[in-house]
Amino acid sequence: MKTPQKKTDEIRQFILENVEDHPTNITSFVSDKFAISRQASHRHIQKLVKDGLLFAEGATRDRKYEAKPLVDFSIKLPLRELEEDKVWREYIRPRLESLSANVLQICQYGFTEIVNNAIDHSEGTELVILLKRTYKKIEINLIDNGVGIFAKIQKELNLDDQLHAILELSKGKLTTDPAHHTGEGIFFTSRMFDKFSIMSGKLFFSHFEPDNDWLLENTNEIQKGTAVQMIISGQSNRTTKQVFDRFTTPGDYGFSKTQVPVFLARYGDENLVSRSQAKRLLTRFERFKEILLDFNDVDSIGQAFADEIFRVFASQNPNIHLYYTNASKQVEGMILRAKNQN
């Protein structure tokens, strides 16, 4: 049986871990969870406010609560002669004590990969590092003042535009310096964290685990350089090995599988109907053995688009296995029609 003090500690720890998701209704949320009165719940919250562990904002009826960050660190460093492993050891690792080994390893992998990209590719002069740790999550922001990742990819690979650059980036194995980089870092980092976002120029691209992608275009604000945000729950059970294994075919230790959000082949509200759109999507598919095409947010496709992918490309590349997911009835009908033409 729990002592009164242990019960109190449990309730207050629960408040700190859940207030981020329930800033306006934390009182009732705690009351329901522990079967206590709202008045008792409120007393626990007020004690945390008094102790400086919670912040309160707004009038009584519309009051919002926020947990004091465990870590709120920022620094600006020159990129010249910067070494990502030293930055990790000196500034970040000491501020992530008591994290589970798997979450710490993910943070190290993502941080060092993105910092290395800024050093080698951004053409910038400085890097801003922001680290915030709360009771619920770890958030890492890295902002350089370089040319911008999407603009860099577009220029170096002679792509149509920056939207095309995001499509290629989402596939993985993309690098503008193949002699020194494999192009795997950003892809795997995006799958390790709960949320991974890149903002550069007018474009904002986010990947949420599991397998949810968003692309927004901001015409009112331009992000100079590249801003990367990585967020992961402190209680995550995900491991780097699980992520690597997910994109490896049995018996093959390489990066041989990928998952591609098909909607990135679309411009604006246009429909995916043409062979040229399909060919843009298919670029560099020959580097993989298995490809999962995610049709989330794609309501329909045209016959030529489906035929180019699921008949023409498939017949020309019999050793590459194409799969699909999140297909609407119309999309699946077009896919099956193309496959049955063989």
C-alpha positions in Angstrom: 0.0 0.0 0.0 1.3 3.4 -1.0 2.1 5.9 1.8 0.4 9.3 1.6 3.8 10.9 0.6 4.4 8.4 -2.2 0.9 9.0 -3.5 1.5 12.8 -3.4 4.8 12.4 -5.2 3.2 10.2 -7.9 0.4 12.7 -8.5 2.8 15.6 -8.8 5.2 13.7 -11.1 2.2 12.8 -13.3 1.3 16.5 -13.5 4.7 17.5 -14.6 4.8 14.8 -17.2 1.4 15.5 -18.7 0.9 19.3 -18.3 2.4 19.9 -21.7 -0.4 17.9 -23.4 -3.1 19.3 -21.1 -2.2 22.9 -20.4 -5.7 24.1 -19.9 -7.5 21.0 -18.4 -4.7 19.5 -16.3 -6.8 19.9 -13.1 -9.7 17.8 -14.4 -7.3 15.4 -16.1 -5.5 14.7 -12.8 -8.8 14.5 -10.9 -10.1 11.8 -13.3 -6.8 9.9 -13.4 -6.5 9.6 -9.6 -10.1 9.7 -8.6 -9.6 12.8 -6.4 -11.6 16.0 -6.2 -10.8 18.9 -8.4 -10.0 20.9 -5.3 -7.4 18.3 -4.3 -6.0 18.3 -7.8 -5.8 22.1 -7.8 -3.9 22.0 -4.5 -1.2 19.8 -6.0 -0.9 22.1 -9.0 -0.6 25.2 -6.9 2.1 23.6 -4.8 4.1 23.0 -8.0 3.5 26.6 -9.0 4.7 27.8 -5.6 7.8 25.6 -5.9 8.6 27.1 -9.3 8.1 23.8 -11.2 5.0 25.0 -13.0 4.2 28.4 -14.5 0.6 29.7 -14.6 -0.7 32.2 -17.2 -4.0 33.8 -17.7 -7.2 34.4 -15.7 -8.6 31.7 -13.5 -11.1 30.4 -16.1 -8.7 30.4 -19.0 -5.5 29.6 -17.0 -2.8 27.7 -18.8 0.0 25.8 -17.0 3.5 25.0 -18.3 6.2 23.0 -16.7 9.6 24.6 -16.1 12.1 23.1 -18.5 14.7 20.8 -17.0 17.1 22.2 -19.5 16.9 25.4 -21.6 20.3 25.9 -23.3 21.4 27.9 -26.3 24.7 28.8 -27.9 26.0 30.2 -31.2 29.2 28.7 -32.6 31.4 29.5 -35.6 31.2 26.7 -38.2 34.8 27.0 -39.3 36.8 24.1 -37.8 33.8 23.0 -35.8 33.8 19.2 -34.9 30.4 17.7 -34.2 31.6 15.1 -31.7 33.3 17.7 -29.6 30.2 19.9 -29.6 28.1 16.9 -28.5 30.5 16.0 -25.7 31.0 19.5 -24.4 27.6 21.1 -24.7 24.8 18.6 -25.2 25.7 15.2 -23.5 26.2 16.7 -20.0 22.7 18.3 -20.2 21.0 14.9 -21.0 22.0 13.0 -17.9 19.6 10.2 -16.7 18.2 9.7 -20.2 17.7 6.1 -21.2 20.5 4.7 -23.4 18.3 4.3 -26.4 17.0 7.9 -26.4 20.5 9.2 -25.7 21.9 7.3 -28.7 19.2 8.7 -30.9 19.9 12.2 -29.8 23.6 11.7 -30.4 23.1 10.3 -33.9 20.7 13.0 -35.0 22.7 15.9 -33.4 26.0 14.9 -34.9 24.5 14.1 -38.3 22.8 17.5 -38.7 25.8 19.4 -37.3 28.1 17.6 -39.7 25.7 18.5 -42.6 25.9 22.2 -41.5 29.7 22.0 -41.4 30.2 20.3 -44.7 27.3 21.5 -46.9 25.7 24.7 -45.6 28.3 27.2 -46.8 27.4 29.2 -43.7 29.6 30.8 -41.0 27.8 30.1 -37.8 25.4 27.6 -36.1 22.9 28.3 -33.4 22.1 25.3 -31.1 19.0 25.3 -29.0 18.4 22.4 -26.5 15.2 22.2 -24.4 14.4 19.3 -22.2 11.1 19.0 -20.3 9.6 16.2 -18.2 8.1 14.8 -21.4 10.4 15.4 -24.3 13.8 16.5 -25.7 13.8 19.2 -28.4 16.9 20.0 -30.4 17.0 22.9 -32.8 20.0 23.6 -35.2 20.0 26.7 -37.3 22.7 27.7 -39.7 23.1 30.9 -41.8 24.1 29.1 -45.1 22.6 28.9 -48.5 19.7 26.7 -47.4 19.4 22.9 -47.8 16.7 22.8 -50.4 18.3 25.5 -52.6 21.7 23.7 -52.3 20.2 20.4 -53.4 18.3 22.0 -56.3 21.4 23.7 -57.6 23.9 20.9 -57.1 21.6 18.2 -58.7 20.1 20.5 -61.3 16.5 19.9 -60.2 13.4 21.7 -61.3 12.9 23.6 -58.1 13.1 23.3 -54.3 9.9 21.2 -54.1 11.7 18.6 -56.3 14.6 18.8 -53.8 12.3 17.8 -50.9 11.0 14.8 -52.9 14.5 13.6 -53.5 15.6 14.2 -49.9 12.6 12.1 -48.7 13.8 9.0 -50.6 17.2 8.8 -48.8 20.6 8.2 -50.3 20.8 11.8 -51.5 24.0 13.7 -51.2 25.7 16.5 -53.1 29.1 15.1 -52.1 29.1 11.3 -52.8 32.8 11.0 -52.3 32.5 11.9 -48.6 28.8 11.2 -47.7 26.3 8.4 -48.2 23.2 10.6 -48.0 21.7 8.4 -45.3 22.0 10.7 -42.3 19.0 13.0 -42.7 16.7 10.1 -43.8 17.5 7.9 -40.7 17.5 10.9 -38.4 14.0 11.8 -39.6 12.8 8.2 -38.7 14.5 8.1 -35.3 12.8 11.1 -33.8 9.1 11.5 -33.1 9.1 14.7 -35.1 11.7 15.9 -37.6 11.3 19.2 -39.4 13.4 21.2 -41.9 12.6 24.8 -42.7 14.5 26.6 -45.4 13.5 29.4 -47.7 9.7 29.4 -48.0 9.3 25.6 -47.4 8.6 23.7 -44.2 8.8 19.9 -44.3 8.0 17.7 -41.4 8.1 13.9 -40.8 6.2 12.5 -37.8 6.6 8.9 -36.7 5.1 6.7 -37.7 5.0 7.7 -41.3 3.2 11.0 -41.5 4.6 13.8 -43.7 3.7 17.4 -44.0 4.8 20.1 -46.5 3.9 23.8 -46.0 4.8 26.8 -48.1 5.1 30.1 -46.2 4.9 33.0 -48.7 5.1 35.6 -45.9 8.3 34.5 -44.2 11.6 33.3 -45.6 13.9 31.2 -43.4 17.5 32.1 -44.2 19.9 29.2 -44.1 18.4 26.0 -42.7 16.6 25.3 -39.4 16.2 21.7 -38.3 14.0 20.7 -35.4 14.2 17.2 -33.7 11.8 16.1 -31.0 11.6 12.8 -29.1 9.8 11.6 -26.0 12.0 10.9 -23.1 10.1 7.7 -22.6 10.5 6.5 -26.2 11.3 2.8 -26.6 12.7 3.3 -30.2 16.3 2.3 -30.9 18.7 3.2 -33.7 18.9 -0.5 -34.5 15.2 -0.8 -35.0 15.2 2.1 -37.4 18.2 0.8 -39.4 16.7 -2.7 -39.5 13.4 -1.3 -40.8 15.0 -0.2 -44.0 17.2 -3.2 -44.5 16.1 -6.3 -46.5 16.8 -9.7 -44.9 20.3 -10.9 -45.5 21.4 -7.4 -46.6 23.1 -5.1 -44.2 22.8 -2.0 -46.4 20.2 0.8 -46.8 18.1 -1.2 -49.3 14.5 -0.2 -48.4 12.8 3.2 -48.5 9.4 4.7 -48.0 8.4 7.6 -50.2 5.5 10.0 -49.7 3.9 10.2 -53.1 2.2 13.5 -52.6 5.6 15.2 -52.8 5.6 14.6 -56.5 2.6 16.9 -56.8 2.8 20.6 -57.2 0.1 22.6 -55.4 -3.3 21.1 -56.0 -2.5 19.5 -59.3 -3.4 15.9 -60.0 -0.9 13.1 -60.5 -1.8 12.0 -64.0 1.2 12.2 -66.3 4.2 10.0 -67.1 6.6 12.9 -66.5 5.3 13.2 -62.9 5.8 9.4 -62.4 9.3 9.6 -63.8 10.1 12.4 -61.4 8.9 10.2 -58.5 10.9 7.2 -59.9 14.2 9.0 -60.0 16.9 7.0 -58.1 14.6 4.1 -57.3 17.2 1.8 -58.8 19.4 2.4 -55.7 16.9 0.4 -53.6 15.7 -3.2 -53.5 12.3 -2.5 -51.9 10.2 0.7 -52.1 7.0 1.4 -50.3 5.0 4.2 -51.9 2.8 6.0 -49.4 -0.3 7.4 -51.0 -1.5 9.3 -47.9 -3.1 12.6 -49.0 -3.4 11.4 -52.6 -7.0 10.9 -53.5 -6.6 9.9 -57.1 -4.0 9.2 -59.8 -4.2 9.0 -63.6 -3.8 5.9 -65.8 -0.5 7.1 -67.3 1.0 7.9 -63.9 0.1 4.4 -62.5 1.2 2.6 -65.7 4.6 4.3 -65.8 5.3 3.1 -62.2 3.6 -0.2 -61.8 3.9 -1.6 -65.3 6.7 0.1 -67.2 9.2 0.6 -64.4 8.3 -2.7 -62.7 8.8 -4.7 -65.9 12.1 -2.9 -66.6 13.4 -3.5 -63.0 12.2 -7.0 -62.0 14.6 -7.1 -59.0 13.1 -4.0 -57.5 10.0 -4.7 -55.4 7.3 -2.0 -55.3 4.7 -1.9 -52.6 2.1 0.7 -51.7 0.1 1.8 -48.7 -2.7 4.2 -47.7 -4.2 4.0 -51.2 -7.8 5.2 -51.8 -10.1 2.9 -53.7 -9.5 5.0 -56.9 -5.7 4.9 -56.5 -5.7 1.2 -55.8 -8.0 0.6 -58.8 -5.5 2.4 -61.1 -2.6 0.5 -59.6 -4.3 -2.9 -60.1 -5.3 -2.0 -63.6 -1.7 -1.1 -64.5 -0.3 -4.3 -62.9 -2.9 -6.4 -64.8 -1.6 -5.0 -68.2 1.5 -7.1 -67.8 
